[in-house]
C-alpha cells in the first residue's frame, strides 16, 4: 500500500561411618634439607636445621613457621639448654657453634671451634656442650665450656682415636655425666663416656665387624635414666637397645623393616622408632612403652602414586618428642624434595577406632537400631561404654541418649525412636583413657516428613503497568512452623530473587504482600519445614503491561466518525506517527497498519522501530498516498519480538486516518 521509512530513531543417603579423634597433622617446611630437630616445651616451638639452606626454621606445635635464623652455613646438629632459653646450632660451614635465643629467635652468641673442625652433632653433659666433629676419615669429640668468664673449646677428647667421622652424640638429664656416641659412616661403632671430670673418659665400646649388629648407627638415643642406649641401623629389622655400662644387648624394638632410620626417647621413657621406604614399604613411626615388644602406636606417612611410596623419613634428627610426650614430631620429604613436619598427637596412646552403622531410612516415631564397634590394639577395659548423641531438627545442638555398653568383642547396639524427620544423626563417642585415644564416629538416618500444600495466587494473570497487586500465599497443615518467606523476582533488573516479606500465616493459613508491577514478576513462597513437615516452595508468575500511546500529527483536520476520531491528511502530506512507550534497553515498538476493505479491516503491513532512550519512536509515513480509503494504525509491545521479554504483550489503541485530495 505505501512505503514506511524511519525518521528517528536474561538428598543423599549416608551409610556406615568410621571415626577417630587422633588429630595428626602435616605442614610444609620451607627447607631444602634436614639436619636435626629439637623441641622447646617452654615456648612450644620446634626447631629444624637446614644444612643446604644454611638456616634453622622455627615453627609452633602445629607446624606454622614463626621465624628463621639464617647465615648458618651447613647448619646441622641442635641442642637445647636446660632452661630452654637457648638452642645451640652446630655450623660446620663456619667451624663454629651458634647460640640462638629461643624467645626472640635471634643469634645470642657464636663460638669458634677451630679451622677445619666441622662441628656437626651436639649434646649437653657434665656442665659442658659436647660436639662431634670431623669429616670422612677422621673425627673426634670436643667440648665447649660456657661456665666461666670466657668460653673454652677443648678438642680431641676421645684419646682412643675411635672415630673416623664426626660421631653422633646424645645425653640425658637423668644421667648428667653420661655421653653416648655412634658412627654413621663406618662399621657399627658405639662409645659411652663419663664426662664428670670435664674430660671424656670412655667407659664402654662396641665396634667393627665384631659388633654383628649392622652397617652404621643411623641414630641413637639414651633412655631417661641413662642406663640404655637405643640405636637405629639400616641392617636390622629392629631397633636394638644396649646397656650403657658394657654395651651388651638388651631389648629389641621390632619394626619388620630393614630400613631403621631414626630413634628418639621421651623423658617418660617412650621410645619412637622410624623406618624409611625400603622395597616400597610405607615409611612409618612406631611408639613403644619402655621395654615393649609391640608398638603402642604406629603412624603411617602414606603418600603413594602408582603403588610406590612418595614420602621418606630422613636419617638422624628426623624424630623428636615434646618434653611432655603430648606430641611426636617427624620431618619427611617426598620425591620432589618437598619437606614436611608431621605431628603425631598423643603418641603414647593406642589408637581407638569407632564404627557406627545406622539404617539408611527409618519411620518417624518408630523404633530403630544402631550398631557399631570400638576397636583398639590393647582391647577395651571391662564395662566400657560409649556416649550417644542424637542430632535432629528438634535438637540441633544434640541430645544425649543413654550410654551404650560395649561387649567384650568391642561391639555395641542401641535402639531409639526418632521424634523428628529429615536427617537424624547418631554420634557415638569413646572417651578414651591414659592408654587409649578418644574416638568418635557418626551415621545419619533419613526420616521422611509429612508433605504439606502451598500455593500462591494470581499465577498467569496480566496487569496494567504500575498496578498495585496483592499476592496471597496459602499454607496447609504443618507440625509447628507457620512461617513463610515471600520473594519477588522482577524480570530484567539483574537482582534475582529478593525477599519481600517474612511472617506467620494468619488463622486461615494466608500471608499476603502487595507489589507495584512494572515488569513481569515471579512471586514465590518458601516454607522451611519443621521437625515433622517437609519444606515446600510455590511460585506465581504474572505479567505487567507497558505504557504505550500513539499520536498523529500534520493532519489538516479531525472529525468524529462512527464514535471515533478520524485524522484527515492531504495526499501530499506525510503523516508523522509518534509512539511513547515504557523504555527498556534495546526495545522496539511494533507499528501495525490496517485498511478497511469489503466491510472488514484487513492487514496492510507492519514493522518494528527501535525506541529512543526515553521510550519515544517517531515514524514518518512516506510514499504515494491514495485517497478515499479508511485506515488505522497502532503501536504495540510484543514480548520477545520487541527485543526483550520483561513485560507482557501490550497493544495501544487504534488511530484512524484517511487521505483526501
ABEGO torsion letter per residue (X at the ends): XBBBBBABXXXBBBBBBBBBABBBBBBBBBBABBABBBBBAAAGBBBBBBAAAGBBBBBBAAGBBABBBBGBBGBBBBBBBAAGABBBBBBAAAGBBBBBBAAAGBBAEBBBAEBGAGBABBBBBGGBBBBBBEBBGBBBBBBBBAABABBBBBBGABAAGABABBBBBBBBAABAABBBBBBAABBBBBBBBBAAAGBBBBABBBBEAAAGABABBABBBBBAAGABBBBBBAABABBBBBBAAAGBBBBBBBAGBABBABBBBBAAGBBBBBBBBBGGBBBBBBBBBBGBABBABBBBBBBBBGGBBABBBBBBGABBBBAAGABBBBBBBBAAGBBBBBBBBGAABBBBBBBBBBBABBBBGBBBBBBEBBBBAAEBBBGBBBBBBBBBAABAAEBBBBBBBBBAAGBBBBBBBBABBEBBBBBBBBAEBAABBBBBBBBBBBBBBBBBBBBBBGBGBBBBBGBBBBBBBBBBBBAABABBBBBBBBBGAGAEBBBABBBBBBAAGBBBBBBBBABBBBBBBBBAEBAABBBBBBBBBBBBBBBBBBBBBGBABBBBBGGBBBBBBBAABBBBBBBBBBBBBGBBBBBBBBBBBGGBBBBAEBBBBBBBAAGBBBBBBBEBBBBGBBBBBBBBBBBGAAGBAABBBBBBBBBBBBBBX
